[in-house]
Amino acid sequence: MPEIILRQAHKNYGGGSPDAVKGLDLHIGDGEFMCLLGPSGCGKTTTLRMIAGLENLSGGEIQVAEEIVDCVAKGIFIGPEKRKMGLVFQSYALWPHLTIERNTDFGLRLRKLPRAEREQRVTEVMQALGIEQYRDRYPSQLSGGQQQRVALARMLAVNPGILLLDEPLSNLDARLRLDMRAELKRIHANFGTTILFVTHDQWEAMTLATTIAVMNEGRLQQIGTPDDIYGRPANRFVAEFVGSPPINLFDLADGHGNPVERQITNYLAACLDVTPVPGSVGLRPEALQVAPDEASIPAENFRHAAIVTGILPTGGSWIIETECGDQTVFLTTTESPILSGGDRIFLHAAPTAFHLFDAQGERLAKADAQLAAMAANAT
């Protein structure tokens, strides 16, 4: 399957509008399942449409396999119909007057494949997606999840080297979304297709992708595995965007602040030789622990007194809302908490739980090694 390379890809729609995509360098490997993740308007769909050939680049170039398919400077543009890519959008775009079989073999008929070959390919794909029993029905007779499988089958039937998916699960309910995520992972494993999946749903990206590219305001913020994106966010934006409940952030740049921020500043000053001083610090809710008193907290851990202000069950886990000084801090637990509103507790976190960012919001990577060394020495 082909790889896709974007070099300084740039898109501007003119009329004084800001750049939709700004100098994007991106490599999508052969057989990779990559998710473009980001908020609405970040440029992820524009990027997909440029790869598909539905949008022309304003600058830079796109290479698919060994071929340049779009480059303004070289005067090259290869149309979408010649890029051998399959597209599935949020709208399934099925032909309502055609049966499921005819919808599925639509692209094969356009390519004038022999009937026997066409029927064999359609049967294989429909069996793989569990929709063969619906081949004589019409789209209006299927559920949303079944229609989505038909849309995928139509693309897979033509055996595209690349499958582009633009938020295809957005119209499905929670259970069908879960089923289709599993289906997409199975498709990727079975067909080995290079997949680019656009979504604003962080959990969709985390559960589906082998690689996630996080975008914001037209720029690539970070690219890595789901574990990289969640466990080592490259900057404050990524840390805030990925995670539910969101990361607890504490601003330290002004040198003063509420009690918990002052205590974090003092803790870090005692533990680390960090230059520059962190502008902000993040703690994931699941990294915070609860203790009834300070005596039970490991000596190397950060700790701060807190008041429980709410217990929020989510089914299988609980979100505990607390107040530290005048700042709300969330933590999560998979054990039913024996707590109630108004209880006084101590929150604590291991040194490796801290995510440190400079005043510009970029990760302070040097601090990670120091925190890890401190935790190792404590054990």
Secondary structure, DSSP 8 states (H G I E B T S, - for coil): ---EEEEEEEE--STT---SEEEEEEEE-TT-EEEEE--TTSSHHHHHHHHHTSS--SEEEEEETTEEEEETTTTEE--GGGS-EEEE-SS----TTS-HHHHHTHHHHHTT--HHHHHHHHHHHHHHTT-GGGTTS-GGGS-HHHHHHHHHHHHHHT--SEEEEESTTTTS-HHHHHHHHHHHHHHHHHH--EEEEEES-HHHHHHH-SEEEEEETTEEEEEE-HHHHHHS-SBHHHHHHS-SS--EEEE-TTS--SHHHHHHHHHHHHH---SS--SEEEE-GGG-EEESSGGGS-TTSEEEEEEEEEEEE-SSSEEEEEEETTEEEEEEESS-----TT-EEEEEE-GGGEEEE-TTSBB-HHHHHHHHHHHHHH-
